[in-house]
Amino acid sequence: MAYADAETGTATSGTDYGAIIGTTLSFGAGETAQAFAVEVTGDVLDEVNETIVVTLSSPTNATLVTASGTGTITPLPPRSIR
């Protein structure tokens, strides 16, 4: 199954996180969930939580019940440099 950045969340690809492009997930028999990593880019801004929306497509021998998922980036408080 393919997954890609829907670019509809509040986080910005390339600024808040690394691009998510044309990546696939493989499910074994009986598996109903998979995880993948998203590289979050640290910054020095004091920001609120931001979201990333990922779309799922092209399942093989399966049916998508929900074709998207939302993840949340919870920023750490900025640190001062002394």
N, C-alpha and C positions, 0 to 999 in steps of 0.2 A: 504494500500500500504506500502511496506517495503522500508526503506531507510538505507543506510550504507555508511561508509567511503570508497571511491574509492582508497584512499592512493596514488593519483597521483598528488596532489597539491604540492606547494612549502613548505607548513607548515608541521610540523612533529607531528603525533599523539602521545600523551603522553608527548611531550615536549612543543609544542606550544598550544595545545588544548587537551581536554579530549577525549578519544576514543568514536567513534560513531559506535555502534555495534547492529545489529538486531532490530532496532526500527521501529515502524509503525506509519502511519498517517491515520486518518479517515476523509473522505470527506462526507459531507451531500449532499443531492440532490441539484444540481445546483452550488455547490462550485467548483472552479477551482484552488484554491491556498490554501496552508497551510504553517504555519511557525513552526520552531522548534529551540530550543536553543542549542548552542554549547558552552561549558565552555572553555574560553580562559585562558591560563596560562600566568600570568605576568612574565616577566623576567627583568634583568637589562642590557641586550644587546641593543645597538642602531641598530635596524634592519629595513629593508625595508618592505613594505607590503608583506604579504604571502597569499597564497590561500589554500582553502579547497575544494575538489571536492567530492560531494555526489552523489551516484547512486540510482535511483529509480527502484523498481521491484515489481512484483506480484500484479498488479492492479486487483481489483474485479469490474466487471461490468463497466469497463472503458478501454480506450486505451491510452498508453503513447505516446505523441507526441515527447517529449524530455526525455530521460532516465537518465539525469544527470544535476547537477546544481553546480555552483561555487560560493563560498563565499570568501570575502576578510577580512583578519585580518589586521587592520591598527593600528600599535603599537603606544603607547604614548611615548613621549620622555623620556629617563631615567632620574630619579631624583637623585640628589646627596644627600648623607646623611652627615649631619654636626654634 
